Amino acid sequence: MDINLELKPGTLLRNGSYRIIEVLGRGGFGITYLAEHIMLGIKVAIKEFFPKEFCDRDSETTYTVTLGTQGNRELVGRLRAKFIKEARNIARLNHPYIIHIQDIFEENNTAYYVMDYIEGSSLQSICKQRKSIPQKDAVDYVTKIAGALEYIHSQSMTHLDVKPANIMIRKSDNAPVLIDFGLSKQYTSEGEQTSTTPVGISHGYAPIEQYRQGGVSEFSPATDIYALGATLYKLITGITPPEAPLLLDSGLHRPDGIDENVWRAISKAMSVSKSGRYSSASDFAAALNSTSVTDDDDEDTVIIDEKPEEPEKPKPVKPEKPSLVIGVPEKEHKTNKSLQIIIIAIIAFIVIAIIVSLSGGDGASSDDSDYWDSAVVEEVVPVDDYYLYDDSIVEIVDSCAW
């Protein structure tokens, strides 16, 4: 961006309330400055609405933003209205991992909002310095930002620009803070968007629906979940993820240095299809923390390729003698044995009646009673033997399987 388009250090805004110190960052829709709140004596961050493709300014002579054609004026007017509206929505948010907006005002034919100044570095800057971030730290940062997104989504809002450059690590407590809501959208309770302005794209972090016209016109946490998964991919590997359209053909390949459970969570979060992703940011965080995450040290408890101990096979019971009836179903066999017992009992009764009649009506002797009892017992024994036959079948099947 041309330096003449930026506000000069020392420029006063809001009737002398704020003094510009330096430029912190530049984007497609605005410029962010480090400034001082003169009365409070504290540092703040001020974002100026300045879509560089449609605006101009010569800061050597004036601070007023100028527009081009009539068509540009109408588009910029809609974008500026959205900028102010979204700033008001963000100002209502209250979460420890979300930037806080202190003030909103219009000046110089444009708009500004004032935020807390986060002293620290963005995850993008940290990745450039270190190439990557230890997996345990990366998962911790992303888990906390997932909590921030869960809160945002509960307010029917999506961020739509989650990426390492928009996550600051606060120096005082090493906490991540989600910033830059310039592309965020507010939705109605029915899930319909409240504005129809164009949507920006951060290649590698934007899912496929953001490439399509109207792709984010309905509320869906899945868009931010994809971007958060892509952010974790970048933090751990130091590699910017492939653009979403490329994943349609080649898919997402697993690089070295990512634990299995973390990789599964990233893969699901970055599914090309929205329905294939986690339904909420909290579900994504839970998946990341479902098992302990390590940095490939000795405390890694993940067990790979270890075969479970095979249970000892029960020893079949070999029958002491073969079954009296082979190939007869158990129920039918029991029925036959019962009929046999009844028939034998009837025959015995007839024999005893004949003996009694021949002997002149004397009752059965104690010896006869003992014989009857033993006869009944003898008839029960084969039934017990048949139960052992079931085990012999098991033994035969086992031997065949072997």
Sine and cosine of phi, psi and omega as CSV:
sin_phi,cos_phi,sin_psi,cos_psi,sin_omega,cos_omega
0.00,0.00,0.67,-0.75,0.03,-1.00
-0.87,0.49,0.78,-0.63,-0.02,-1.00
-0.87,0.49,-0.41,0.91,0.01,-1.00
-0.95,0.32,-0.21,0.98,0.03,-1.00
-1.00,0.07,-0.19,0.98,-0.04,-1.00
-1.00,-0.07,0.44,-0.90,0.11,-0.99
-0.95,0.31,0.66,-0.76,-0.03,-1.00
-0.98,0.21,0.52,-0.86,0.12,-0.99
-0.81,0.58,0.67,-0.74,-0.02,-1.00
1.00,-0.09,-0.18,0.98,0.03,-1.00
-0.89,0.46,0.70,-0.72,0.01,-1.00
-0.98,-0.17,0.62,-0.78,0.02,-1.00
-0.76,-0.65,0.31,-0.95,0.07,-1.00
0.83,0.56,0.79,0.61,0.01,-1.00
0.84,0.55,0.64,0.77,0.06,-1.00
0.99,0.12,0.20,0.98,-0.01,-1.00
-0.97,0.24,-0.55,0.84,-0.07,-1.00
-0.82,-0.57,0.58,-0.81,0.04,-1.00
-0.84,-0.54,0.81,-0.59,-0.01,-1.00
-0.94,0.34,0.72,-0.69,0.03,-1.00
-0.97,-0.23,-0.80,0.60,-0.01,-1.00
-0.27,-0.96,0.16,-0.99,0.05,-1.00
-1.00,0.06,0.75,-0.66,0.04,-1.00
-0.99,-0.11,-0.57,0.82,-0.04,-1.00
-0.18,-0.98,0.32,-0.95,0.01,-1.00
-0.71,-0.71,0.62,-0.78,0.02,-1.00
-0.65,-0.76,-0.05,-1.00,-0.04,-1.00
-0.93,0.37,-0.40,0.92,-0.08,-1.00
-0.90,-0.44,-0.03,1.00,-0.02,-1.00
-0.06,-1.00,0.08,-1.00,0.03,-1.00
-0.83,-0.56,0.72,-0.70,0.01,-1.00
-0.95,-0.33,0.76,-0.66,-0.06,-1.00
-0.89,-0.46,0.52,-0.85,0.27,-0.96
-1.00,0.06,0.76,-0.65,-0.05,-1.00
-0.65,-0.76,0.12,-0.99,0.03,-1.00
-0.86,-0.51,0.74,-0.67,0.17,-0.99
-0.99,0.14,0.95,-0.30,-0.20,-0.98
-0.88,0.47,-0.72,0.69,-0.05,-1.00
-0.93,0.36,-0.63,0.78,-0.02,-1.00
-1.00,0.07,-0.36,0.93,0.00,-1.00
0.94,0.34,0.51,0.86,0.01,-1.00
-0.86,-0.51,0.37,-0.93,0.06,-1.00
-1.00,0.08,0.62,-0.79,0.05,-1.00
-0.69,-0.72,0.24,-0.97,0.12,-0.99
-0.94,-0.35,0.73,-0.69,0.01,-1.00
-0.86,-0.51,0.81,-0.59,0.06,-1.00
-0.97,-0.24,0.80,-0.60,0.02,-1.00
-0.98,-0.22,0.76,-0.65,0.08,-1.00
-0.95,0.32,0.90,-0.43,-0.05,-1.00
-0.42,-0.91,0.99,0.15,0.07,-1.00
-0.94,0.33,0.97,-0.26,-0.20,-0.98
-0.89,0.46,-0.37,0.93,-0.02,-1.00
-0.97,0.24,-0.30,0.96,-0.11,-0.99
-0.83,-0.56,-0.10,0.99,-0.11,-0.99
-0.87,-0.50,0.25,-0.97,0.02,-1.00
-0.48,-0.88,0.33,-0.94,0.06,-1.00
-0.16,-0.99,0.64,-0.77,0.12,-0.99
-0.94,-0.35,0.99,-0.11,-0.10,-1.00
-0.94,0.34,-0.13,0.99,0.06,-1.00
-0.95,0.31,-0.47,0.88,-0.08,-1.00
-0.88,-0.47,-0.44,0.90,-0.06,-1.00
-0.40,-0.91,0.39,-0.92,0.06,-1.00
-0.98,-0.18,-0.04,1.00,-0.07,-1.00
-0.97,0.26,0.72,-0.69,0.03,-1.00
-0.99,0.15,0.74,-0.67,0.03,-1.00
-0.94,-0.35,0.49,-0.87,-0.03,-1.00
-0.92,-0.40,0.24,-0.97,-0.03,-1.00
-1.00,-0.06,-0.91,-0.42,-0.08,-1.00
-0.95,0.32,0.19,-0.98,0.03,-1.00
-0.88,0.48,-0.63,0.77,0.04,-1.00
-0.88,0.47,-0.65,0.76,0.05,-1.00
-0.89,0.45,-0.63,0.78,-0.02,-1.00
-0.88,0.47,-0.66,0.75,0.00,-1.00
-0.92,0.39,-0.69,0.72,0.02,-1.00
-0.90,0.44,-0.74,0.68,-0.01,-1.00
-0.89,0.46,-0.59,0.81,0.04,-1.00
-0.88,0.47,-0.67,0.75,0.03,-1.00
-0.93,0.38,-0.66,0.75,0.02,-1.00
-0.90,0.44,-0.62,0.78,0.00,-1.00
-0.93,0.36,-0.62,0.78,0.06,-1.00
-0.88,0.47,-0.64,0.77,0.05,-1.00
-0.91,0.41,-0.67,0.74,0.01,-1.00
-0.83,0.56,-0.72,0.70,-0.01,-1.00
-0.94,0.35,-0.68,0.73,-0.01,-1.00
-0.88,0.47,-0.72,0.70,0.00,-1.00
-0.92,0.39,-0.58,0.81,0.05,-1.00
-0.88,0.48,-0.64,0.77,0.04,-1.00
-0.91,0.42,-0.63,0.77,0.04,-1.00
-0.90,0.43,-0.68,0.73,-0.01,-1.00
-0.92,0.39,-0.56,0.83,-0.01,-1.00
-0.88,0.47,-0.40,0.92,0.01,-1.00
-0.99,0.14,-0.22,0.98,-0.02,-1.00
-0.97,0.26,0.58,-0.81,0.01,-1.00
-0.62,-0.78,1.00,-0.08,-0.03,-1.00
-0.54,-0.84,0.64,-0.77,-0.07,-1.00
-0.89,0.45,-0.36,0.93,-0.04,-1.00
-0.94,-0.34,0.39,0.92,0.05,-1.00
-0.81,-0.59,0.70,-0.71,0.01,-1.00
-0.85,0.52,0.60,-0.80,-0.01,-1.00
-0.97,-0.24,0.74,-0.67,0.03,-1.00
-0.99,-0.12,0.79,-0.61,-0.08,-1.00
-0.99,-0.12,-0.54,0.84,-0.16,-0.99
-0.42,-0.91,0.47,-0.88,0.08,-1.00
-0.69,-0.73,0.68,-0.74,0.05,-1.00
-0.38,-0.93,0.30,-0.96,0.05,-1.00
-0.91,-0.42,0.69,-0.72,-0.04,-1.00
-0.25,-0.97,0.43,-0.90,0.06,-1.00
0.85,0.53,0.55,0.84,0.01,-1.00
0.89,0.46,0.46,0.89,0.06,-1.00
-0.49,-0.87,-0.22,-0.97,-0.06,-1.00
-0.74,-0.67,0.40,-0.92,-0.02,-1.00
-0.66,-0.75,0.50,-0.87,0.28,-0.96
-0.70,-0.71,0.54,-0.84,-0.12,-0.99
-0.96,-0.27,0.76,-0.65,-0.04,-1.00
-0.83,-0.55,0.26,-0.96,0.17,-0.98
-0.87,0.50,0.61,-0.79,0.08,-1.00
-1.00,0.01,0.86,-0.50,0.01,-1.00
-1.00,-0.07,0.95,-0.32,0.04,-1.00
-0.99,0.16,0.90,-0.44,-0.04,-1.00
0.31,-0.95,-0.46,-0.89,-0.03,-1.00
-0.74,-0.68,0.47,-0.88,0.10,-0.99
-0.98,0.21,0.38,-0.93,0.06,-1.00
-0.89,0.46,-0.47,0.88,0.06,-1.00
-0.90,0.45,-0.71,0.71,0.02,-1.00
-0.91,0.42,-0.64,0.77,0.00,-1.00
-0.90,0.43,-0.65,0.76,0.03,-1.00
-0.90,0.44,-0.60,0.80,0.02,-1.00
-0.91,0.41,-0.60,0.80,-0.02,-1.00
-0.96,0.27,-0.66,0.75,-0.12,-0.99
-0.97,-0.26,-0.15,0.99,-0.09,-1.00
0.97,0.23,-0.64,0.77,0.07,-1.00
-0.42,-0.91,0.11,-0.99,-0.03,-1.00
-0.86,-0.52,0.65,-0.76,0.03,-1.00
-0.78,0.62,0.65,-0.76,-0.11,-0.99
-0.83,0.56,-0.67,0.74,-0.03,-1.00
-0.87,0.49,-0.69,0.73,0.02,-1.00
-0.93,0.38,-0.66,0.75,-0.02,-1.00
-0.89,0.46,-0.70,0.72,0.02,-1.00
-0.90,0.44,-0.61,0.79,0.02,-1.00
-0.90,0.44,-0.72,0.70,0.03,-1.00
-0.87,0.49,-0.74,0.67,-0.07,-1.00
-0.92,0.39,-0.59,0.81,0.05,-1.00
-0.87,0.49,-0.67,0.75,0.00,-1.00
-0.94,0.35,-0.63,0.77,0.05,-1.00
-0.93,0.37,-0.53,0.85,0.09,-1.00
-0.87,0.49,-0.62,0.79,0.07,-1.00
-0.90,0.45,-0.63,0.78,0.05,-1.00
-0.91,0.42,-0.67,0.74,0.02,-1.00
-0.92,0.40,-0.62,0.79,0.05,-1.00
-0.86,0.51,-0.65,0.76,0.03,-1.00
-0.92,0.39,-0.70,0.71,0.03,-1.00
-0.86,0.51,-0.71,0.71,-0.03,-1.00
-0.91,0.42,-0.52,0.85,0.05,-1.00
-0.92,0.40,-0.30,0.95,0.04,-1.00
-0.99,-0.12,0.27,0.96,-0.02,-1.00
0.85,0.52,0.68,0.73,-0.01,-1.00
-0.73,-0.68,0.55,-0.84,0.14,-0.99
-0.83,-0.55,0.51,-0.86,-0.04,-1.00
-0.99,0.15,-0.75,0.67,0.08,-1.00
0.93,0.36,0.21,0.98,0.07,-1.00
-0.46,-0.89,0.67,0.74,0.05,-1.00
-0.96,0.27,0.81,-0.58,0.01,-1.00
-0.22,-0.98,0.26,-0.97,-0.04,-1.00
-0.82,0.57,-0.57,0.82,-0.03,-1.00
-0.92,0.39,-0.35,0.94,-0.03,-1.00
-0.96,-0.27,0.34,0.94,0.11,-0.99
-0.82,-0.57,0.92,-0.39,0.02,-1.00
-1.00,-0.05,0.61,-0.79,0.10,-0.99
-0.97,-0.24,0.93,-0.36,-0.08,-1.00
-0.94,0.34,0.79,-0.62,-0.10,-1.00
-0.90,0.43,-0.58,0.82,-0.11,-0.99
-0.93,0.38,-0.58,0.82,-0.05,-1.00
-0.70,-0.72,0.16,0.99,0.03,-1.00
0.87,0.49,0.42,0.91,-0.01,-1.00
-1.00,-0.01,0.62,-0.79,0.06,-1.00
-0.99,0.16,0.59,-0.81,0.02,-1.00
-0.74,-0.67,0.82,-0.58,0.01,-1.00
-0.99,0.15,0.80,-0.60,-0.05,-1.00
-0.83,-0.56,-0.03,-1.00,0.14,-0.99
0.83,0.56,0.99,0.11,0.04,-1.00
-0.99,-0.12,0.45,0.89,-0.07,-1.00
-0.88,0.47,-0.46,0.89,0.00,-1.00
-0.97,-0.25,0.05,1.00,-0.09,-1.00
-0.89,0.45,0.43,-0.90,0.02,-1.00
-0.79,-0.61,0.63,-0.77,0.13,-0.99
-0.98,-0.20,0.62,-0.79,-0.02,-1.00
-0.83,-0.56,0.37,-0.93,0.06,-1.00
-0.97,0.23,0.11,-0.99,0.03,-1.00
-0.91,0.42,-0.35,0.94,0.06,-1.00
-1.00,0.05,-0.03,1.00,0.05,-1.00
1.00,0.00,0.20,0.98,0.01,-1.00
-1.00,-0.06,0.61,-0.79,0.00,-1.00
-0.92,0.40,0.50,-0.87,0.00,-1.00
-0.99,-0.16,-0.02,1.00,0.06,-1.00
-0.53,-0.85,0.42,-0.91,-0.06,-1.00
-0.86,-0.51,0.46,0.89,-0.01,-1.00
-0.96,0.29,0.36,-0.93,-0.02,-1.00
-0.87,0.50,0.44,-0.90,-0.01,-1.00
-0.94,-0.35,0.72,-0.69,0.05,-1.00
-0.99,0.14,0.25,-0.97,-0.03,-1.00
-0.72,-0.69,0.75,-0.66,0.16,-0.99
-0.96,-0.29,0.96,-0.26,-0.10,-1.00
-0.87,0.50,0.73,-0.68,-0.04,-1.00
0.99,-0.15,-0.38,0.93,-0.04,-1.00
-0.87,-0.49,-0.36,0.93,0.02,-1.00
-0.99,0.10,0.76,-0.65,0.05,-1.00
-0.96,0.27,0.11,-0.99,-0.13,-0.99
-0.87,0.49,-0.54,0.84,-0.06,-1.00
-0.92,0.39,-0.42,0.91,0.02,-1.00
-0.96,0.26,-0.24,0.97,0.06,-1.00
-1.00,0.10,-0.20,0.98,-0.08,-1.00
-0.97,-0.24,0.62,-0.78,0.05,-1.00
-0.90,0.43,0.79,-0.61,-0.04,-1.00
0.97,0.23,0.18,0.98,-0.06,-1.00
-0.93,0.38,-0.37,0.93,0.02,-1.00
-0.86,-0.51,0.48,0.88,-0.01,-1.00
-0.96,0.28,-0.31,0.95,0.06,-1.00
-0.91,-0.42,0.58,-0.82,-0.06,-1.00
-0.89,0.45,0.75,-0.66,0.05,-1.00
-0.38,-0.93,0.90,-0.44,0.07,-1.00
-0.88,0.48,-0.35,0.94,-0.10,-0.99
-0.86,0.52,-0.50,0.87,-0.03,-1.00
-0.91,0.41,-0.71,0.71,0.04,-1.00
-0.94,0.34,-0.54,0.84,0.00,-1.00
-0.91,0.42,-0.66,0.76,0.07,-1.00
-0.85,0.52,-0.75,0.66,-0.04,-1.00
-0.89,0.45,-0.58,0.81,0.01,-1.00
-0.94,0.34,-0.62,0.79,0.08,-1.00
-0.90,0.44,-0.65,0.76,0.05,-1.00
-0.91,0.42,-0.58,0.82,0.04,-1.00
-0.90,0.44,-0.69,0.72,0.02,-1.00
-0.90,0.44,-0.65,0.76,0.07,-1.00
-0.82,0.57,-0.73,0.69,0.00,-1.00
-0.91,0.42,-0.68,0.73,-0.06,-1.00
-0.89,0.46,-0.68,0.74,-0.09,-1.00
-0.98,0.21,-0.63,0.77,-0.10,-1.00
-0.99,-0.11,-0.40,0.92,-0.12,-0.99
0.98,0.22,0.13,0.99,-0.04,-1.00
-0.93,-0.36,0.76,-0.66,0.09,-1.00
-0.94,0.35,0.76,-0.65,-0.04,-1.00
-0.88,0.48,0.41,-0.91,0.07,-1.00
-0.88,0.47,0.46,-0.89,0.07,-1.00
-0.90,0.44,0.56,-0.83,-0.11,-0.99
-0.81,0.59,-0.67,0.74,0.00,-1.00
-0.86,0.51,-0.50,0.87,0.00,-1.00
-0.94,0.34,-0.45,0.89,-0.02,-1.00
-0.95,0.32,-0.31,0.95,0.03,-1.00
-0.88,0.48,-0.56,0.83,-0.05,-1.00
-0.99,-0.16,-0.73,0.69,-0.15,-0.99
-0.99,-0.14,-0.34,0.94,-0.06,-1.00
0.96,0.27,0.00,-1.00,-0.01,-1.00
-0.98,-0.19,0.85,-0.52,-0.03,-1.00
-1.00,-0.07,0.61,-0.79,-0.03,-1.00
-0.99,0.13,0.88,-0.47,0.07,-1.00
-1.00,0.10,0.15,-0.99,0.04,-1.00
-0.94,0.34,0.44,-0.90,0.14,-0.99
1.00,-0.08,0.15,0.99,0.02,-1.00
-0.88,-0.47,0.81,-0.59,0.03,-1.00
-0.90,0.44,0.39,-0.92,-0.09,-1.00
-0.86,0.51,-0.74,0.67,-0.06,-1.00
-0.92,0.38,-0.58,0.81,0.04,-1.00
-0.93,0.38,-0.65,0.76,0.01,-1.00
-0.90,0.44,-0.67,0.74,0.04,-1.00
-0.87,0.50,-0.66,0.75,0.00,-1.00
-0.92,0.40,-0.69,0.73,0.02,-1.00
-0.89,0.45,-0.70,0.71,-0.03,-1.00
-0.87,0.50,-0.67,0.74,0.00,-1.00
-0.93,0.36,-0.68,0.73,0.00,-1.00
-0.88,0.47,-0.56,0.83,-0.04,-1.00
-0.99,-0.14,0.38,0.92,0.07,-1.00
-0.86,0.52,0.67,-0.74,0.01,-1.00
-0.87,0.49,-0.65,0.76,0.01,-1.00
-0.99,0.12,0.71,-0.70,0.03,-1.00
-0.87,0.49,-0.60,0.80,-0.02,-1.00
-0.92,0.38,-0.34,0.94,0.01,-1.00
-1.00,0.09,-0.14,0.99,-0.02,-1.00
-1.00,0.01,0.11,-0.99,0.07,-1.00
-0.90,0.43,0.54,-0.84,-0.02,-1.00
-0.98,0.22,-0.30,0.96,0.01,-1.00
-0.49,-0.87,0.36,-0.93,0.03,-1.00
-0.91,0.40,-0.54,0.84,0.01,-1.00
-0.92,0.38,-0.56,0.83,0.07,-1.00
-0.91,0.42,-0.64,0.77,0.05,-1.00
-0.89,0.46,-0.71,0.70,0.01,-1.00
-0.89,0.46,-0.65,0.76,0.01,-1.00
-0.90,0.45,-0.63,0.78,0.02,-1.00
-0.91,0.42,-0.63,0.77,0.01,-1.00
-0.90,0.43,-0.54,0.84,-0.08,-1.00
-0.96,-0.27,0.31,0.95,-0.02,-1.00
-0.93,0.37,-0.48,0.88,0.12,-0.99
-0.74,-0.67,0.34,-0.94,-0.04,-1.00
-0.91,0.42,0.67,-0.74,0.01,-1.00
-0.98,-0.20,0.76,-0.65,-0.02,-1.00
-0.83,-0.56,0.10,-0.99,0.06,-1.00
-0.95,-0.30,0.69,0.72,0.03,-1.00
0.85,0.52,0.63,0.77,0.05,-1.00
-0.98,-0.22,-0.18,-0.98,-0.08,-1.00
-0.94,0.33,-0.21,0.98,-0.02,-1.00
-1.00,0.04,0.04,1.00,0.01,-1.00
-0.90,0.43,0.85,-0.53,-0.06,-1.00
-0.98,-0.19,0.12,0.99,0.00,-1.00
-0.97,0.25,0.81,-0.59,-0.01,-1.00
-0.97,-0.24,0.80,-0.60,-0.07,-1.00
-0.87,-0.50,0.70,-0.71,0.12,-0.99
0.87,0.50,0.42,0.91,0.06,-1.00
-1.00,-0.04,0.84,-0.54,-0.06,-1.00
-0.98,0.19,0.70,-0.72,0.04,-1.00
-0.92,0.39,0.52,-0.85,-0.01,-1.00
-0.92,0.39,0.79,-0.61,-0.02,-1.00
-0.96,0.28,0.74,-0.67,0.01,-1.00
-0.92,0.38,0.55,-0.83,-0.01,-1.00
-0.93,0.36,0.76,-0.65,-0.01,-1.00
-0.95,0.32,0.71,-0.71,0.04,-1.00
-0.92,0.40,0.65,-0.76,0.00,-1.00
-0.98,0.19,0.82,-0.57,0.00,-1.00
-0.92,0.39,0.56,-0.83,0.01,-1.00
-1.00,0.01,0.86,-0.51,-0.02,-1.00
-1.00,0.08,0.79,-0.61,-0.03,-1.00
-0.91,0.41,0.58,-0.81,0.02,-1.00
-0.94,0.33,-0.47,0.88,0.08,-1.00
-0.50,-0.87,0.45,-0.89,-0.09,-1.00
-0.92,0.39,0.35,-0.94,0.03,-1.00
-0.92,0.40,0.54,-0.84,0.04,-1.00
-0.96,0.28,-0.42,0.91,-0.01,-1.00
-0.79,-0.61,0.85,-0.53,-0.05,-1.00
-0.95,-0.33,0.72,-0.69,0.08,-1.00
0.99,0.15,0.11,0.99,0.02,-1.00
-0.99,-0.14,0.76,-0.65,0.02,-1.00
-0.83,0.55,0.48,-0.88,-0.10,-1.00
-0.86,0.51,-0.71,0.70,-0.08,-1.00
-0.90,0.44,-0.69,0.72,-0.02,-1.00
-0.92,0.39,-0.63,0.78,-0.02,-1.00
-0.90,0.44,-0.69,0.72,0.01,-1.00
-0.89,0.46,-0.63,0.78,0.02,-1.00
-0.90,0.44,-0.68,0.73,0.02,-1.00
-0.88,0.47,-0.68,0.73,-0.01,-1.00
-0.90,0.44,-0.62,0.79,0.02,-1.00
-0.90,0.44,-0.67,0.74,0.04,-1.00
-0.89,0.46,-0.62,0.78,0.03,-1.00
-0.88,0.47,-0.67,0.74,-0.01,-1.00
-0.90,0.43,-0.67,0.74,-0.02,-1.00
-0.90,0.43,-0.69,0.72,-0.01,-1.00
-0.89,0.46,-0.71,0.71,0.00,-1.00
-0.89,0.46,-0.64,0.77,0.00,-1.00
-0.90,0.44,-0.64,0.77,0.01,-1.00
-0.90,0.43,-0.70,0.71,0.00,-1.00
-0.88,0.47,-0.69,0.73,0.01,-1.00
-0.88,0.48,-0.64,0.77,0.00,-1.00
-0.89,0.45,-0.67,0.74,0.01,-1.00
-0.90,0.44,-0.71,0.71,0.01,-1.00
-0.86,0.52,-0.70,0.71,-0.02,-1.00
-0.90,0.43,-0.64,0.77,0.00,-1.00
-0.89,0.46,-0.64,0.77,0.02,-1.00
-0.91,0.42,-0.70,0.71,-0.01,-1.00
-0.88,0.48,-0.67,0.74,-0.01,-1.00
-0.89,0.45,-0.68,0.73,-0.01,-1.00
-0.91,0.41,-0.58,0.81,0.02,-1.00
-0.96,0.29,-0.52,0.85,-0.04,-1.00
-1.00,0.05,0.01,1.00,0.07,-1.00
1.00,-0.04,0.34,0.94,0.14,-0.99
1.00,-0.06,0.17,0.98,0.05,-1.00
-0.92,0.39,0.58,-0.82,0.03,-1.00
-0.94,0.34,0.27,-0.96,0.01,-1.00
-0.89,0.45,0.61,-0.79,0.02,-1.00
-0.98,0.22,0.22,-0.98,0.05,-1.00
-0.90,0.44,-0.48,0.88,0.04,-1.00
-0.91,0.41,-0.62,0.78,0.02,-1.00
-0.91,0.42,-0.63,0.78,0.00,-1.00
-0.89,0.45,-0.66,0.75,0.03,-1.00
-0.89,0.45,-0.62,0.79,0.01,-1.00
-0.90,0.44,-0.68,0.74,-0.02,-1.00
-0.88,0.47,-0.70,0.72,0.01,-1.00
-0.88,0.47,-0.69,0.73,-0.02,-1.00
-0.93,0.37,-0.53,0.85,0.01,-1.00
-0.91,0.41,-0.65,0.76,0.02,-1.00
-0.90,0.45,-0.67,0.74,0.00,-1.00
-0.90,0.44,-0.67,0.74,-0.01,-1.00
-0.88,0.47,-0.52,0.85,0.01,-1.00
-0.97,0.26,-0.40,0.92,-0.01,-1.00
-0.98,0.18,-0.48,0.88,-0.08,-1.00
-0.83,0.56,-0.73,0.69,0.00,-1.00
-0.86,0.51,-0.52,0.85,0.03,-1.00
-0.89,0.45,-0.67,0.74,0.07,-1.00
-0.89,0.46,-0.63,0.78,0.04,-1.00
-0.88,0.48,-0.59,0.80,-0.02,-1.00
-0.91,0.41,-0.58,0.82,0.08,-1.00
-0.87,0.49,-0.58,0.82,0.06,-1.00
-0.92,0.39,-0.43,0.90,0.01,-1.00
-0.90,0.44,-0.53,0.85,0.07,-1.00
-0.85,0.53,-0.67,0.75,0.02,-1.00
-0.92,0.40,-0.57,0.82,0.02,-1.00
-0.91,0.42,-0.54,0.84,0.07,-1.00
-0.90,0.44,-0.68,0.74,0.04,-1.00
-0.86,0.52,-0.66,0.75,-0.02,-1.00
-0.90,0.43,-0.64,0.76,0.01,-1.00
-0.91,0.41,-0.69,0.72,0.00,-1.00
-0.89,0.46,-0.68,0.73,0.01,-1.00
-0.87,0.49,-0.68,0.73,-0.04,-1.00
-0.92,0.40,-0.56,0.83,0.04,-1.00
-0.94,0.34,-0.67,0.74,0.01,-1.00
-0.89,0.46,-0.61,0.79,0.01,-1.00
-0.89,0.45,0.00,0.00,0.00,0.00
